[in-house]
Amino acid sequence: MAMLCCYAYERGGVLTSIAVHFATNASMVLLTVQQPVTLAVIMGLQAVTATALLATHRASR
């Protein structure tokens, strides 16, 4: 989740980072995630998403 929040901060600032963090936590609460395997899958998907976003980021010059 830290990588996603950092990416959101780089792209949109503090409010975007807060929104991403809140959305991630809210989705886990709404899905009532309690099993360690489910948490691991969600964290893995977040890592893949963050890596893909960071890999496709182009500097604007």
N, CA and C atoms as an extended XYZ file, in Angstrom:
183
Properties=species:S:1:pos:R:3:atomname:S:1:resname:S:1:resid:I:1 pbc="F F F"
N         0.823       -1.181        0.000 N   MET     1
C         0.000        0.000        0.000 CA  MET     1
C         0.870        1.248        0.000 C   MET     1
N         2.029        1.163        0.594 N   ALA     2
C         2.921        2.327        0.634 CA  ALA     2
C         3.346        2.746       -0.769 C   ALA     2
N         3.604        1.765       -1.642 N   MET     3
C         4.007        2.107       -3.004 CA  MET     3
C         2.872        2.797       -3.752 C   MET     3
N         1.641        2.314       -3.551 N   LEU     4
C         0.505        2.955       -4.210 CA  LEU     4
C         0.297        4.377       -3.706 C   LEU     4
N         0.444        4.567       -2.393 N   CYS     5
C         0.272        5.911       -1.822 CA  CYS     5
C         1.379        6.848       -2.304 C   CYS     5
N         2.594        6.336       -2.408 N   CYS     6
C         3.698        7.173       -2.911 CA  CYS     6
C         3.472        7.548       -4.372 C   CYS     6
N         3.002        6.585       -5.161 N   TYR     7
C         2.713        6.881       -6.568 CA  TYR     7
C         1.610        7.933       -6.669 C   TYR     7
N         0.570        7.770       -5.851 N   ALA     8
C        -0.530        8.744       -5.864 CA  ALA     8
C        -0.033       10.116       -5.436 C   ALA     8
N         0.883       10.149       -4.475 N   TYR     9
C         1.434       11.426       -4.025 CA  TYR     9
C         2.228       12.100       -5.140 C   TYR     9
N         3.033       11.310       -5.856 N   GLU    10
C         3.830       11.868       -6.949 CA  GLU    10
C         2.940       12.401       -8.069 C   GLU    10
N         1.856       11.693       -8.350 N   ARG    11
C         0.994       12.077       -9.463 CA  ARG    11
C        -0.019       13.154       -9.104 C   ARG    11
N        -0.543       13.143       -7.843 N   GLY    12
C        -1.638       14.044       -7.535 CA  GLY    12
C        -1.528       14.822       -6.250 C   GLY    12
N        -0.520       14.535       -5.447 N   GLY    13
C        -0.344       15.294       -4.223 CA  GLY    13
C        -0.887       14.584       -2.990 C   GLY    13
N        -0.954       15.347       -1.922 N   VAL    14
C        -1.307       14.800       -0.614 CA  VAL    14
C        -2.742       14.269       -0.593 C   VAL    14
N        -3.680       15.028       -1.128 N   LEU    15
C        -5.078       14.595       -1.093 CA  LEU    15
C        -5.297       13.299       -1.874 C   LEU    15
N        -4.617       13.144       -2.974 N   THR    16
C        -4.732       11.914       -3.754 CA  THR    16
C        -4.166       10.730       -2.986 C   THR    16
N        -3.049       10.941       -2.317 N   SER    17
C        -2.454        9.881       -1.516 CA  SER    17
C        -3.378        9.464       -0.374 C   SER    17
N        -3.996       10.433        0.273 N   ILE    18
C        -4.944       10.137        1.351 CA  ILE    18
C        -6.137        9.355        0.802 C   ILE    18
N        -6.627        9.759       -0.361 N   ALA    19
C        -7.775        9.076       -0.970 CA  ALA    19
C        -7.451        7.627       -1.317 C   ALA    19
N        -6.258        7.378       -1.846 N   VAL    20
C        -5.859        6.012       -2.184 CA  VAL    20
C        -5.751        5.165       -0.922 C   VAL    20
N        -5.151        5.718        0.115 N   HIS    21
C        -5.011        4.990        1.374 CA  HIS    21
C        -6.385        4.670        1.955 C   HIS    21
N        -7.273        5.647        1.970 N   PHE    22
C        -8.616        5.438        2.501 CA  PHE    22
C        -9.374        4.400        1.681 C   PHE    22
N        -9.268        4.472        0.368 N   ALA    23
C        -9.980        3.530       -0.498 CA  ALA    23
C        -9.491        2.102       -0.286 C   ALA    23
N        -8.196        1.929       -0.115 N   THR    24
C        -7.652        0.590        0.117 CA  THR    24
C        -8.151        0.027        1.434 C   THR    24
N        -8.085        0.826        2.491 N   ASN    25
C        -8.567        0.361        3.788 CA  ASN    25
C       -10.070        0.113        3.769 C   ASN    25
N       -10.811        0.984        3.113 N   ALA    26
C       -12.260        0.819        3.050 CA  ALA    26
C       -12.640       -0.453        2.297 C   ALA    26
N       -11.906       -0.766        1.225 N   SER    27
C       -12.226       -1.974        0.470 CA  SER    27
C       -11.982       -3.224        1.304 C   SER    27
N       -10.929       -3.223        2.112 N   MET    28
C       -10.678       -4.375        2.984 CA  MET    28
C       -11.756       -4.502        4.053 C   MET    28
N       -12.215       -3.381        4.592 N   VAL    29
C       -13.261       -3.418        5.616 CA  VAL    29
C       -14.591       -3.851        5.010 C   VAL    29
N       -14.928       -3.305        3.839 N   LEU    30
C       -16.194       -3.655        3.210 CA  LEU    30
C       -16.238       -5.118        2.770 C   LEU    30
N       -15.080       -5.655        2.401 N   LEU    31
C       -15.016       -7.068        2.018 CA  LEU    31
C       -14.879       -7.983        3.227 C   LEU    31
N       -14.788       -7.406        4.418 N   THR    32
C       -14.586       -8.124        5.685 CA  THR    32
C       -13.447       -9.142        5.574 C   THR    32
N       -12.319       -8.646        5.134 N   VAL    33
C       -11.138       -9.487        4.978 CA  VAL    33
C       -10.553       -9.785        6.351 C   VAL    33
N       -10.478      -11.076        6.668 N   GLN    34
C        -9.923      -11.486        7.954 CA  GLN    34
C        -8.922      -12.623        7.825 C   GLN    34
N        -8.981      -13.338        6.725 N   GLN    35
C        -8.095      -14.479        6.545 CA  GLN    35
C        -6.731      -14.024        6.049 C   GLN    35
N        -5.652      -14.586        6.603 N   PRO    36
C        -4.304      -14.185        6.181 CA  PRO    36
C        -4.041      -14.416        4.694 C   PRO    36
N        -4.595      -15.474        4.137 N   VAL    37
C        -4.370      -15.762        2.718 CA  VAL    37
C        -5.008      -14.668        1.857 C   VAL    37
N        -6.200      -14.244        2.216 N   THR    38
C        -6.878      -13.194        1.467 CA  THR    38
C        -6.117      -11.881        1.558 C   THR    38
N        -5.632      -11.552        2.745 N   LEU    39
C        -4.818      -10.346        2.911 CA  LEU    39
C        -3.567      -10.409        2.053 C   LEU    39
N        -2.936      -11.577        1.996 N   ALA    40
C        -1.721      -11.738        1.196 CA  ALA    40
C        -2.018      -11.557       -0.289 C   ALA    40
N        -3.148      -12.069       -0.750 N   VAL    41
C        -3.520      -11.916       -2.161 CA  VAL    41
C        -3.761      -10.447       -2.489 C   VAL    41
N        -4.467       -9.745       -1.609 N   ILE    42
C        -4.733       -8.326       -1.840 CA  ILE    42
C        -3.431       -7.531       -1.851 C   ILE    42
N        -2.531       -7.815       -0.929 N   MET    43
C        -1.254       -7.111       -0.897 CA  MET    43
C        -0.430       -7.425       -2.143 C   MET    43
N        -0.501       -8.659       -2.624 N   GLY    44
C         0.199       -9.021       -3.850 CA  GLY    44
C        -0.343       -8.271       -5.055 C   GLY    44
N        -1.674       -8.152       -5.139 N   LEU    45
C        -2.276       -7.392       -6.234 CA  LEU    45
C        -1.897       -5.920       -6.164 C   LEU    45
N        -1.821       -5.384       -4.957 N   GLN    46
C        -1.394       -3.991       -4.808 CA  GLN    46
C         0.053       -3.816       -5.255 C   GLN    46
N         0.905       -4.765       -4.932 N   ALA    47
C         2.311       -4.674       -5.334 CA  ALA    47
C         2.451       -4.728       -6.853 C   ALA    47
N         1.696       -5.616       -7.487 N   VAL    48
C         1.744       -5.716       -8.947 CA  VAL    48
C         1.232       -4.431       -9.588 C   VAL    48
N         0.134       -3.889       -9.059 N   THR    49
C        -0.425       -2.646       -9.586 CA  THR    49
C         0.557       -1.493       -9.434 C   THR    49
N         1.153       -1.377       -8.253 N   ALA    50
C         2.102       -0.287       -8.014 CA  ALA    50
C         3.322       -0.414       -8.914 C   ALA    50
N         3.820       -1.631       -9.088 N   THR    51
C         4.982       -1.840       -9.956 CA  THR    51
C         4.647       -1.484      -11.400 C   THR    51
N         3.468       -1.877      -11.856 N   ALA    52
C         3.063       -1.547      -13.225 CA  ALA    52
C         2.919       -0.040      -13.400 C   ALA    52
N         2.326        0.624      -12.434 N   LEU    53
C         2.166        2.078      -12.529 CA  LEU    53
C         3.508        2.799      -12.508 C   LEU    53
N         4.406        2.352      -11.637 N   LEU    54
C         5.720        2.990      -11.569 CA  LEU    54
C         6.549        2.719      -12.828 C   LEU    54
N         6.362        1.552      -13.424 N   ALA    55
C         7.110        1.205      -14.627 CA  ALA    55
C         6.641        2.024      -15.844 C   ALA    55
N         5.374        2.394      -15.849 N   THR    56
C         4.837        3.125      -16.997 CA  THR    56
C         4.845        4.630      -16.797 C   THR    56
N         5.347        5.079      -15.683 N   HIS    57
C         5.382        6.533      -15.389 CA  HIS    57
C         6.410        7.210      -16.292 C   HIS    57
N         5.983        8.281      -16.937 N   ARG    58
C         6.892        9.040      -17.792 CA  ARG    58
C         7.060       10.429      -17.192 C   ARG    58
N         8.273       10.883      -17.158 N   ALA    59
C         8.555       12.212      -16.621 CA  ALA    59
C         8.052       13.267      -17.609 C   ALA    59
N         7.379       14.259      -17.079 N   SER    60
C         6.898       15.340      -17.948 CA  SER    60
C         7.903       16.481      -17.949 C   SER    60
N         8.480       16.709      -19.107 N   ARG    61
C         9.494       17.778      -19.218 CA  ARG    61
C         9.110       18.722      -20.292 C   ARG    61
